[in-house]
């Protein structure tokens, strides 16, 4: 059993056919406590991670707060590792994220981070992607994750 199987819920989501949960079993930790429900699905060589914005995710302008978008990006790196890569995402760590915000996130629509793996080595995963709502782009990103190595 992989380490993440003990702490993650990856079951199919009956409310969203074709999607799987991407939630920690302990919803008092960051993902559940801050982000709320997350779902994911594979789309060819990409992984789509979706969140459902709530009022708590908004800034003073009434759009999705940049910190929420950045958090979704960070979580998307790990969901992509599990869904389309070979990494044990749970205990791995983010080394770097570069984000370019290009639009505001609409609070009334799901927010998706779509990631692809550019290169995977024995210890590192290099990813890139976009945050989007339909055809509207909210951000572009790239990131590097260091994979967990059992001792």
C-alpha positions in Angstrom: 0.0 0.0 0.0 1.3 3.4 -0.9 1.8 5.9 1.9 -0.8 8.3 0.4 -3.6 5.6 0.4 -3.8 6.0 4.2 -4.4 9.7 4.1 -6.0 10.5 0.7 -9.5 9.8 -0.7 -9.3 9.0 -4.4 -12.6 7.3 -4.9 -14.9 8.2 -7.8 -17.1 11.2 -7.1 -20.7 10.2 -7.6 -21.7 13.9 -7.7 -19.3 14.5 -10.7 -19.3 11.4 -13.0 -15.8 10.8 -14.5 -14.1 12.6 -11.7 -12.3 11.3 -8.6 -12.0 12.8 -5.2 -8.6 14.5 -4.4 -9.2 15.1 -0.7 -7.3 14.3 2.5 -9.2 12.0 4.8 -8.5 14.5 7.6 -10.4 17.6 6.5 -9.0 19.7 9.3 -5.7 19.9 7.4 -5.0 22.6 4.7 -6.6 21.1 1.6 -10.0 20.5 3.3 -10.0 23.3 5.8 -9.1 26.0 3.3 -9.8 24.7 -0.2 -12.9 22.6 0.3 -13.9 19.8 -2.0 -11.4 19.0 -4.8 -11.9 16.6 -7.7 -9.6 15.4 -10.4 -9.6 13.6 -13.7 -7.1 12.5 -16.3 -7.4 14.2 -19.8 -5.0 12.4 -22.1 -1.5 13.4 -20.9 -2.9 16.1 -18.6 -4.5 16.2 -15.1 -7.4 18.6 -14.3 -7.9 19.5 -10.7 -11.1 21.3 -9.9 -12.2 23.3 -6.9 -15.6 24.9 -6.2 -15.2 28.5 -5.0 -17.1 29.7 -2.0 -17.3 33.2 -0.4 -14.4 32.4 1.9 -12.2 32.1 -1.3 -12.8 35.7 -2.4 -10.9 38.9 -2.1 -12.3 42.5 -1.5 -13.0 42.8 -5.3 -15.3 39.7 -5.1 -13.0 37.6 -7.3 -11.0 34.5 -6.3 -8.1 35.5 -4.1 -4.7 35.0 -5.6 -3.6 32.9 -2.7 -6.4 30.4 -3.4 -5.3 30.2 -7.0 -1.7 29.7 -5.9 -2.8 27.0 -3.5 -4.7 25.2 -6.2 -1.6 25.3 -8.4 0.5 23.8 -5.7 -2.0 21.0 -5.1 -2.3 20.4 -8.8 1.4 19.6 -9.0 0.8 16.7 -6.7 -2.4 15.5 -8.3 -0.7 15.4 -11.7 2.2 13.3 -10.2 -0.3 10.7 -9.0 -2.8 10.8 -11.9 -0.3 11.0 -14.9 3.1 10.4 -13.3 4.9 7.8 -11.3 5.4 9.8 -8.1 4.0 9.1 -4.6 2.6 12.6 -4.3 1.7 12.7 -0.6 5.1 13.0 1.1 6.8 14.8 -1.8 7.7 18.6 -1.6 7.4 21.6 -3.8 10.7 23.1 -4.7 9.6 25.9 -6.9 6.4 27.4 -8.5 6.4 30.3 -11.0 3.0 31.8 -11.6 1.8 34.4 -14.0 -1.7 35.8 -13.1 -3.5 36.8 -16.3 -7.1 37.2 -15.3 -9.6 37.2 -12.4 -11.3 34.1 -11.2 -15.1 34.2 -11.2 -16.5 33.1 -7.9 -19.6 31.6 -9.5 -17.8 28.9 -11.6 -15.5 26.0 -10.8 -11.8 26.8 -11.0 -9.6 24.3 -12.7 -5.8 23.8 -12.7 -4.7 21.8 -15.7 -1.2 20.4 -15.4 1.1 18.3 -17.5 4.5 16.7 -16.7 7.3 18.1 -18.9 10.0 15.8 -17.5 10.3 13.3 -14.7 13.6 12.1 -13.4 14.4 9.8 -10.5 14.0 12.6 -7.9 12.3 15.5 -9.7 9.1 16.3 -11.6 8.9 19.3 -13.8 5.4 20.5 -14.6 3.5 23.3 -16.3 -0.1 24.3 -16.8 -2.9 26.8 -16.6 -5.6 27.8 -14.3 -8.9 28.2 -16.1 -12.6 28.6 -16.1 -13.8 27.3 -19.5 -12.0 29.4 -22.1 -11.0 32.1 -19.6 -7.4 31.8 -18.4 -6.8 32.9 -14.8 -3.0 32.0 -14.5 -0.2 30.1 -16.1 2.3 28.2 -14.0 5.3 25.9 -13.9 6.7 24.0 -11.0 9.3 21.6 -9.7 8.5 18.8 -7.2 11.0 16.7 -5.3 9.8 13.1 -5.1 9.7 11.3 -1.8 12.4 8.7 -1.5 11.9 6.0 1.1 14.9 5.6 3.5 
